[in-house]
């Protein structure tokens, strides 16, 4: 049967939607971005086939699989027609083996045009790892907490600059408060899958803007090969006065539930100390967001200053002074400063 290599498979949206025939738990753990779930086996069925394979024989496992597959063939065809009305699909399982082969046979029998991924989802994971290691020209946007870096990145994107939004992919803004207002974080595997797809979609030959991040964004970790590139790339450090950052953060945090804010403070209590933690919690109770933010910024500002002091001497760092947190104005300042980056 004809099989498509991963690069061709991903670059052929006209060949229809991607159907993932692995079990639901496999799909939930991580899948190709945009892929739709069309499981051949349920999680329990997959476990039973695997147990039979290990404890008895591959031949017995095939028979058990057919027992499960047979009664659901019509339902799978009907579901596939709902997912792909044009009856053209791209299909894969874990390794491009019997599961995808069986579903390909079924769908082709039902009149579908099927493109099968060679080596399956496992090959996508290899492709993703290669994307993380691919050398890229990066420009890292740093700055104290509350400087409006994400707003600047969005403004740069609006001006046509290539931007990689790591915090958007991770569903987290990076601090103890980073989960506020965000959907649940993806699994680590899914974060990596989405990141690889975002990297591959960037225009070649142009510098890419990325927000300065620690290795972890919430509970998700930036893959080491790409994080190492970030650490070596030129850093443009946005310097916004604290007096401008406090009201910005107070406005943002004031939109959130007091209980969620208190939980974020309690996660920092060992770093803030008992007295500051108590004062910050009291400020939340009094709806005094400016005082709470001012207390917490003392910790975050010290942490950022320490990080900046430890930047390797050989890394190009360009300070960008700004009067306030105005996104369009600061994007213009950052673009102007980027002209000083040594090529």
N, C-alpha and C positions, 0 to 999 in steps of 0.2 A: 504494500500500500504506500502511496506517495506521502512523504513527511516533509514538514517545513522547518528549517532552522529557526532559532529564536528571533533573530533580527528580522527575517522576512515575516514571521508570524506576527510580530508586534507592529510591523509597518504596514499591515494590510487590513485596515478597518473595513474596506469595501468587501472583504471576504466574510463579513458578518460579525456578530458579537462573539466574544470568547465564552465558551461553556466549560466549566470546571466540573468534571464528573467524580472528583474525590468525595469522600464522606463529609457530612456537614461540619464535624469538628476540625477536620483538616482545613477546610475552607475558612472557618472562623479564625483559625490560628494564623493564617496568612494566605493571600491569593494575589494573582496578577491584578493590578488596579483596573477596575472596570469589568472584570470577569463576573459572570453570573453562575450561580450554583445549580447544577443539574446532577445530583448525586446518583451514581449507580447503586450504591449500597448505603443503608443507614449506618450510623456509628456502630450499633450492635452487630449488624450483619457483617460489616467489614472485620470486626474483631473475631467473629466466628469463622470467617473464611481464613483469616490469618492463623488462628489457632489450629485449624484443620491442616493447613499447609505445613506448619511446624511439627505438629504431633503425629500426623498421618502421612500425607504425601501431596505433591502438587496436583496429581490427578484427582484425588478426593476433594481437594479444595476447589478445583474447577467445577466439579459436580455440585458442591454446596452452593457455589456462586450462581450456577445456572438455576438452581432451585429458587433463589431469590430473584434473579433477573427475569425469568420467564413470565411470572404473573404481572410484572410491572411494565412490560415493554410498551403496551398501548399508552399507558399513562405518561411514560417518558416521552413518547413521540408527541403527544398532545401538549405536554409542558414545553417541549422544544419549539413547537409551532407558536406558542404564546410568546416565548422569549425571542424567537427569530422569525417573524412573519414572512420574511423574504426567503426562508428556507435555505439560507447559506450561513454556515457557522465555522468558527475556529474552535478546535476541541483539544482538551488535554486532560491527563490524569497526573499521577506523581512522576512516573518515569517513562511515560509513553508506551506502556505495556498493554496487558490484557484488558484493563478496564476501559481505556479510551478506544482500544481496538474493537471491543464489543459494542460500544455505543456508536462508533463510526459505522459499523456494519448495519446496526439497527436504523440509524438515521438515513443512511444512503438507501437502504431498502424502502424507506418511507419517502424518498424523493429529495432528500437534502443534498446540497453540495457541501462537503466537509473538508476542511484543511486541518490536518493533524499535526500537533507540535511534536517535533522529534525530541526525544528524551524528556518530555513533559515538564511539569512545574519545577523539577529539580534543575533543569537547564535555565529556567528563569532566575533561580537563586544564584547560579553561577554567573549569569549575565549581570545581575545586580551587583555582585561583588566586584566585577570588572569595572562597572560604572563608578564605584566608590574610589577605585584606585586610579582611574583615568586622570592624568594631570590636567588641571584647569587653572585659568587665571582668575583669581578671586580678589575681591575687595571687601574687607571686613569692616562693618560699621559698629563701633563700640560707643560707650558712654555710660554715665552714671544712671542708676535706676530712675525712671521717670523722665528721661531726656526725650522721649518720643521717637525712639529709634524705629519702631515698627511703622509708625506713621510716615517717617521719612522714607522707609523702604517702599511703602505703598505709593508714595509720591514719585519715587524714582521709577517704579514700574509704570506708572501712568505716563511718564515722560519717555517710555520706550526702552528704559534700561533693563537688562536681564537681571532678575531678582529671584533668589531662592528663599522661600519663607519656611525656615525650619520649624519655627514655633507653630505656624499654621498646620504643618504636616504632623507635628507631635500633639496638637490640641492642648498646648500648655505654653504659658508665657515665661517659664523658667524660674520664677521665684517661688517662695512659699505661698504666695498669693496667685500663682500662675494658673491654677485650675479654675479660678473663679469665672463663671460664665462660659466655661468651655465644655464641649461634649467629652465623654469618656475618652481617655487616651487609647489609641490603637495598640494592638500587641506589638512587641518589639519587632517581630517578623514583618508585620504589616507596615509598620513605620519604615523599615528598611526597603520594603517593596515600593512604597509610595515615593520615598526619597530617590530611589534609583530611577523611577519613571520620570520624576521631576527633573533630575539631572540630565537624563537623555533628551528631554524636550527643550533644553536650553539652546539658544542659537550658538553655533560653533564660532570660534574666533573672536568672541567678545568677552570682556571682563564681566564677571558675575558678582553682584552685590549679595552679601550674606551678613546677617546680624551676628555679632560676637556672642558666643555661647560657651558655657562650660561643657564638659564632655556629656553631661546628662541634661535633658530637658524634661523636668518632672521625673518620671521613672523610665524614660526612654533614652537610649544611649546612641550618640552619633557614631557611626562605624569608624573605627580607628583610621583606616587609610584616608578617609575624607577629612576627619577631624585634624589629622596631622597636616594636611594641606591648609586648613583654616589657620592653624597655629603659626604657619610660616608665611602667610600672605600679608600684604600691607594692611595696616590697621589705621582707620580714620576714626579718631576718638572725639565724639561730639561732647563739647563742654558747655552744659547749660547750668546757669546758676541755680542753687538749691531753692532760692525764693520763688523761682518759676516752676520748679518741679513739684513742690509740695502741693499747691492748689490743683495742679493737673491730676496727681494721684488721688488727692482727696475727692475730687469729682468722680473719678473712675471707681474708686472703692466704695463711695457712698451709694452706688447703685446696687450693691450686693447685700445679701442677707447678713445681719449682724452676727449670727451664729457661725456662718462660714468665715467671716473675718476673724472672729475670736479663735476658731480652730487654726487658722493660718498663724496667728500670733503664738498660740500654744506650741506649734511645731518649731517655733524659733526660740522658745523660752530659755533653753540652755545657752544660746548665743546672746540673747538679749540681757539675760540676768533677771533675777526675781523682781527687783524694783521696777525696772523698765517694763517688764511683762505686765505687772500689776497696773502700772499707769496707762499702758496701751489698752488693756482690757477695759479700764474705767473710761477711757476716752471713747471707745466704741459704744459702751453703755450710754454715754452722754451724747452720742451722735456727733462727736467732735472729731471728724475725720482728719482735719488738718493737724491736730495734736498727735493723733495716732500715727499718721504718716511721718511727721517730723521725728518722732521717737524711733520708728523703725528705720528711717533713712540713715540715722547715725550708724547703725550696724552695716547697712548695705553700702554706704559710701566708704566706710573703712575697708570693707572687703574688696570693693572695686579698686580703691587706691593701692591696696596691697598687691592685687593682681597686676595692675599697671606697673608697679615698681619691679615686678619680677619678669617683665617682658624681656626676652633675650636681646642683647645689645645689637645683634645683627638684623633684627626685624625692623622694617621701616614703619615708623609710627608718626602720624600726622595729626596734630591737634586741630580741632575745628571749633572755634569759639562762636557761641550763639547767644543771643540776648534772651530768648525765651523758647517755648516748645512749638513754635509755628512750623508746621510740617512743610509747606511749599518753600518758605524762606530758608529753612534749614537744609532742604534737599538741594537748593541752589548753592548754598555754602559748601555742602559736601562735594558736589560736582566740581565746583571751582577748585577745592582743595585737592581733588583727585588728579588734577593736572600736574601736580608736583610729584606724583608717584614715579619713582625711578623705574625705567623699563630695562 
